[in-house]
Amino acid sequence: MSDGYHFKSTLFEIEPGEDEEINPGRFGRQAAAWLKQKLEQKGYRIEDIINEDWGRCLMCQRTPFSLWVGVGNIDSESSESGKIVWHCFVVAELAFFKRMFGKAAEVEAARGKLDATLRAILESEPAIELVSE
């Protein structure tokens, strides 16, 4: 399973003051909004975008386990569009007691499906260049 995807793109601009919502040098409001729209087109029902210390969280589901996509920038060395390296990744979280009752395979299947969808979204956009970390 992947640990996420790193990419560059001219699609996303840094909006003035957006890092004041989370942490200095942490961006991704436009990238998160774009991914939200793309995931919804693929049938995922995404809640409002959640600000986190490291970037943005796109919650796909909360029950019977949490399934979400994280997105944010890797560094804040450059705020010039197209030079920022973005990182997005899929997380599936299952409570310990539920893991004991054999739900881990179901969780991993959902994570794998979302990861494959995320990769397909990124690969299908000509303005996104996947890069190595």
C-alpha positions as CSV (number, residue, x, y, z in Angstrom):
1,M,0.0,0.0,0.0
2,S,1.3,3.5,-0.8
3,D,2.4,6.0,1.7
4,G,0.9,8.7,-0.4
5,Y,1.7,10.8,-3.5
6,H,4.0,13.7,-3.9
7,F,3.3,16.1,-6.8
8,K,3.8,19.5,-8.2
9,S,1.1,21.6,-10.0
10,T,0.4,25.0,-11.3
11,L,-3.3,24.4,-10.4
12,F,-3.0,25.5,-6.8
13,E,-2.0,29.0,-5.5
14,I,-1.1,29.9,-2.0
15,E,-3.8,32.2,-0.7
16,P,-2.8,35.2,1.5
17,G,-3.0,34.3,5.2
18,E,-4.2,30.7,4.7
19,D,-1.4,29.4,6.9
20,E,-2.8,31.5,9.7
21,E,-5.7,29.0,9.9
22,I,-3.3,26.1,10.7
23,N,0.4,26.6,11.2
24,P,3.0,29.0,9.6
25,G,4.2,27.6,6.3
26,R,1.4,25.0,6.0
27,F,-0.8,25.4,2.9
28,G,-3.2,23.4,0.8
29,R,-6.6,25.1,0.9
30,Q,-7.0,25.1,-2.9
31,A,-5.5,21.6,-3.3
32,A,-7.9,20.3,-0.7
33,A,-10.9,21.9,-2.4
34,W,-9.9,20.5,-5.7
35,L,-9.4,17.0,-4.3
36,K,-12.8,17.2,-2.5
37,Q,-14.5,18.0,-5.8
38,K,-12.7,15.2,-7.6
39,L,-13.5,12.6,-4.8
40,E,-17.1,13.6,-4.8
41,Q,-17.3,13.1,-8.5
42,K,-16.0,9.5,-7.8
43,G,-18.9,8.9,-5.4
44,Y,-17.2,9.8,-2.0
45,R,-19.3,12.0,0.3
46,I,-16.7,14.4,1.8
47,E,-17.5,16.4,4.9
48,D,-16.3,20.0,5.2
49,I,-12.5,20.3,4.9
50,I,-10.9,20.0,8.3
51,N,-7.9,22.1,9.1
52,E,-5.1,20.2,10.8
53,D,-1.6,21.2,12.1
54,W,0.0,19.6,9.0
55,G,-2.5,20.6,6.3
56,R,-6.0,19.6,5.4
57,C,-8.1,16.5,6.1
58,L,-10.9,15.3,3.7
59,M,-13.1,13.0,5.8
60,C,-14.7,10.4,3.6
61,Q,-16.4,8.4,6.4
62,R,-16.5,8.1,10.2
63,T,-18.3,4.8,10.7
64,P,-17.8,1.9,11.0
65,F,-14.2,3.2,10.7
66,S,-12.6,6.5,9.8
67,L,-11.4,6.9,6.2
68,W,-9.8,10.1,5.1
69,V,-7.4,11.8,2.7
70,G,-4.7,14.2,4.0
71,V,-3.2,16.9,1.8
72,G,-0.7,19.7,2.4
73,N,2.7,21.0,1.3
74,I,5.9,19.3,2.1
75,D,8.0,22.4,2.7
76,S,7.5,26.2,2.8
77,E,10.7,27.1,1.0
78,S,8.8,28.3,-2.0
79,S,5.3,29.8,-2.2
80,E,5.6,30.1,-6.0
81,S,2.9,28.1,-7.8
82,G,4.3,25.0,-9.6
83,K,7.4,24.8,-7.3
84,I,5.7,23.6,-4.2
85,V,5.8,19.8,-3.5
86,W,2.4,18.7,-2.3
87,H,1.7,15.4,-0.5
88,C,-1.6,13.6,-0.2
89,F,-2.2,10.3,1.5
90,V,-5.0,7.9,2.6
91,V,-5.6,6.9,6.2
92,A,-8.0,4.3,7.5
93,E,-8.4,4.0,11.3
94,L,-10.2,1.3,13.1
95,A,-10.7,1.1,16.9
96,F,-8.7,-1.5,18.6
97,F,-11.7,-3.6,19.8
98,K,-13.1,-3.7,16.3
99,R,-9.7,-5.0,15.0
100,M,-10.1,-7.9,17.4
101,F,-13.4,-8.9,15.6
102,G,-11.9,-9.3,12.1
103,K,-12.7,-5.9,10.6
104,A,-9.1,-5.2,9.5
105,A,-9.6,-6.8,6.0
106,E,-12.7,-4.6,5.4
107,V,-10.8,-1.5,6.4
108,E,-7.8,-2.4,4.3
109,A,-10.0,-3.0,1.3
110,A,-11.6,0.4,1.6
111,R,-8.2,2.1,2.1
112,G,-6.9,0.4,-1.0
113,K,-9.9,1.4,-3.1
114,L,-9.6,5.1,-2.0
115,D,-5.8,5.0,-2.6
116,A,-6.3,3.7,-6.1
117,T,-9.0,6.4,-6.7
118,L,-6.7,9.1,-5.4
119,R,-3.8,7.9,-7.7
120,A,-6.1,7.8,-10.7
121,I,-7.3,11.3,-10.0
122,L,-3.8,12.6,-9.8
123,E,-2.6,10.7,-12.9
124,S,-5.5,11.9,-15.0
125,E,-4.8,15.6,-14.4
126,P,-2.3,16.9,-17.0
127,A,-1.4,19.9,-14.8
128,I,-0.1,17.5,-12.0
129,E,3.3,16.0,-12.1
130,L,3.9,13.2,-9.7
131,V,7.4,13.4,-8.2
132,S,9.5,11.4,-5.8
133,E,9.6,12.5,-2.3
